[in-house]
Amino acid sequence: MASSGLLTRPLYLQVRDALAARIANGGWKPGKPIPNELDLAREYGVSSGTMRKALDLMEGERLVTRQQGRGTFVNDQTSEELSLRFSAIRDASGGRIAGQVELGEITEGTANELECARLRLQAHDHVYRVHCTRLHEDRPFMVEEASMPAALFPRLREINGFPHQIVALAQKNGILVGKAEERISVCAATPAVAEALRVAPSTPILALDRVMLALDGRPIEWRLGQCNLTAHHYLVEIS
């Protein structure tokens, strides 16, 4: 793999970027095996150790799964296990829940000040805004307002069967999700939110301010969720 004095990223990260790009652009399909480590090392002109380090990183990022004796397979980012990994809302038994979604209107407009700050946009950039309510066992538990850079999701409003998980939406647009940054606070339910959540106005609710980042660090979604956790709880695993 060609290198340059101008490149400061370690070689294994450059290799990871190149391999991830093949997944993002559809060159390697979900569920399918990729070439073995030695063949990839020869293709990219790097040592087997460098290639192994890149693949280890990709496995840690849940892009691939390595199966002893079988090979390395591309993970389906839209699978329930992977698409729910960013949800910390749990039911009484401790299972992650995303809930059924009542989708509101999808609109497009110029990014406001908060959207520019959270999504690192310029004042003239456009965003798509999506409003939805999430229900579990027919009871609403979260109202969400999401904003996404329009440049990253062209023709979003034309998608047939809009995917409610950002992981699935990103995959449809050739973007691999990296991580999320979430801020948690407590606020009082506004009349509109209270009506949607079927609680009294000014009821204390949990506010989840989350920015989703692509694998390369670009913000791809800012989502503000307002939750009534009377029947659920928020769990963060710390290790």
C-alpha positions in Angstrom: 0.0 0.0 0.0 1.4 3.4 -1.0 2.6 5.6 1.8 3.7 9.3 1.9 5.6 11.4 4.3 2.5 13.6 4.4 0.5 10.8 5.9 0.7 10.7 9.7 -1.9 7.9 10.3 -0.3 4.6 11.2 -0.3 2.1 8.3 -2.7 -0.3 9.9 -5.3 2.5 10.2 -4.8 3.4 6.5 -5.4 -0.2 5.7 -8.5 -0.3 7.9 -9.8 2.8 6.1 -9.4 1.1 2.7 -11.0 -2.1 3.8 -13.9 -0.3 5.5 -14.4 1.7 2.3 -15.0 -1.5 0.4 -17.7 -2.5 2.8 -19.3 1.0 2.7 -19.4 1.2 -1.1 -20.9 -2.3 -1.4 -17.8 -4.1 -2.7 -18.1 -6.5 0.1 -21.7 -7.5 1.0 -23.1 -8.1 4.5 -22.9 -11.8 5.4 -20.3 -12.6 2.8 -16.6 -13.6 3.4 -13.8 -11.4 2.5 -10.4 -12.6 1.2 -8.1 -14.2 3.7 -5.5 -12.3 5.6 -2.5 -13.3 3.5 -4.2 -12.5 0.2 -5.3 -9.1 1.5 -1.7 -8.4 2.8 -0.4 -9.1 -0.7 -3.1 -7.1 -2.4 -2.4 -4.0 -0.3 1.4 -4.5 -0.1 1.6 -4.7 3.7 2.9 -7.3 6.1 0.5 -9.9 7.5 1.0 -8.4 10.9 -0.2 -5.0 9.7 -3.2 -6.6 8.0 -4.0 -8.7 11.1 -4.0 -5.5 13.2 -6.3 -3.8 10.8 -8.7 -6.7 10.8 -8.6 -7.0 14.6 -9.6 -3.3 14.8 -12.5 -3.9 12.3 -13.7 -6.8 14.4 -13.6 -4.6 17.5 -15.6 -2.0 15.6 -18.1 -4.7 14.6 -17.6 -4.3 10.9 -16.5 -8.0 10.5 -16.6 -11.2 12.4 -13.7 -13.7 12.3 -14.8 -17.3 12.5 -12.1 -19.9 13.4 -11.6 -22.2 10.4 -14.1 -20.5 8.2 -12.8 -17.0 7.5 -13.8 -13.4 8.0 -17.3 -12.2 7.3 -18.9 -8.8 6.8 -21.4 -7.9 9.5 -24.9 -6.8 8.6 -25.2 -3.4 10.3 -29.0 -3.6 10.0 -29.2 -6.7 12.1 -31.1 -6.3 15.4 -28.0 -6.9 17.5 -26.0 -4.2 15.8 -28.7 -1.7 15.1 -29.8 -1.7 18.8 -26.3 -1.5 20.3 -26.7 2.3 20.7 -29.9 2.0 22.6 -29.6 2.1 26.4 -33.3 1.9 27.1 -34.2 -1.4 28.7 -37.4 -3.2 29.6 -38.2 -4.8 33.0 -36.2 -7.9 32.1 -33.1 -5.9 31.0 -33.6 -6.3 27.2 -32.7 -3.4 24.9 -35.8 -1.9 23.3 -36.2 0.5 20.3 -39.9 0.2 20.2 -42.5 0.6 17.5 -42.2 3.9 15.7 -44.9 6.4 14.8 -43.2 8.5 12.1 -44.1 12.1 11.8 -43.2 14.4 8.9 -39.8 14.5 7.3 -38.8 18.1 6.5 -35.8 19.9 5.0 -34.4 23.3 6.0 -31.4 25.4 6.7 -29.5 24.3 9.8 -30.1 26.3 12.9 -27.5 27.3 15.4 -27.8 24.2 17.6 -27.8 21.9 14.5 -24.6 23.6 13.2 -22.9 23.1 16.6 -23.9 19.5 17.1 -23.4 18.4 13.4 -20.4 20.7 12.7 -22.2 22.4 9.8 -22.0 25.8 8.3 -24.9 28.3 8.6 -26.0 27.8 5.0 -26.0 23.9 5.1 -29.3 22.0 4.9 -30.5 19.3 7.2 -33.3 16.8 7.2 -35.5 16.8 10.3 -37.4 13.7 11.4 -40.0 13.6 14.2 -41.2 10.3 15.7 -42.7 8.8 18.8 -41.5 5.4 20.1 -43.9 2.9 21.8 -43.3 -0.3 23.6 -46.3 -2.6 24.1 -48.5 0.2 22.7 -47.3 2.7 25.3 -45.4 5.8 24.2 -42.1 6.1 26.0 -40.0 8.5 23.9 -40.5 11.5 21.6 -37.6 12.1 19.3 -36.4 14.9 17.1 -33.5 14.0 14.7 -31.5 16.2 12.4 -29.2 14.8 9.7 -26.9 16.6 7.2 -28.8 16.6 3.9 -25.6 16.3 2.0 -25.0 12.8 3.5 -28.5 11.5 2.9 -29.6 12.6 -0.6 -33.3 11.9 -1.5 -34.0 10.8 2.1 -37.7 11.7 1.8 -38.0 9.5 -1.3 -36.9 6.3 0.5 -39.7 3.7 0.4 -40.0 2.3 3.9 -37.9 4.8 5.9 -35.5 3.0 8.2 -35.9 4.3 11.7 -32.5 3.1 13.0 -29.7 5.5 11.9 -27.4 2.4 11.5 -29.7 1.1 8.7 -30.1 4.5 7.1 -26.4 5.1 7.1 -25.7 1.7 5.5 -28.2 2.6 2.7 -26.1 5.7 2.0 -22.7 4.0 2.1 -21.8 5.3 5.6 -20.4 3.1 8.4 -21.4 4.1 11.9 -18.6 4.4 14.4 -19.8 5.6 17.9 -22.3 7.8 19.7 -21.8 10.6 22.2 -24.8 11.1 24.5 -25.6 13.7 27.1 -28.2 13.0 29.7 -30.3 15.5 31.7 -33.7 15.9 33.3 -36.2 18.3 32.0 -39.9 19.1 32.4 -42.3 17.8 29.7 -43.7 20.6 27.5 -47.5 20.4 26.8 -46.8 18.9 23.4 -44.4 16.3 24.7 -46.6 15.5 27.6 -49.5 14.9 25.3 -47.5 12.5 23.2 -46.1 10.6 26.2 -49.5 10.6 27.9 -48.2 12.3 31.1 -49.1 15.6 32.8 -47.4 18.8 31.6 -44.2 19.6 33.5 -43.7 15.9 34.5 -39.9 15.3 35.0 -38.6 13.3 32.0 -35.2 12.2 30.8 -33.6 14.1 27.9 -31.1 12.2 25.8 -29.0 14.5 23.6 -27.1 12.1 21.2 -24.7 12.7 18.3 -24.0 9.7 16.1 -20.6 9.7 14.4 -19.5 7.8 11.3 -16.4 5.6 11.4 -14.3 8.5 10.2 -15.6 10.8 12.9 -18.1 12.9 10.9 -21.4 13.7 12.8 -24.2 12.0 10.9 -27.1 12.5 13.2 -28.1 14.7 16.1 -31.1 13.2 18.0 -32.9 14.7 21.0 -35.0 12.0 22.8 -37.4 12.9 25.6 -38.3 9.8 27.6 -40.8 8.7 30.2 -39.1 5.8 31.9 -41.9 5.0 34.3 -42.0 1.4 33.0 -38.4 1.2 31.7 -34.8 2.1 32.7 -31.6 3.5 31.2 -28.6 1.2 31.6 -25.0 2.0 30.8 -22.5 -0.9 31.0 -19.1 0.2 32.4 -16.1 -2.0 32.3 
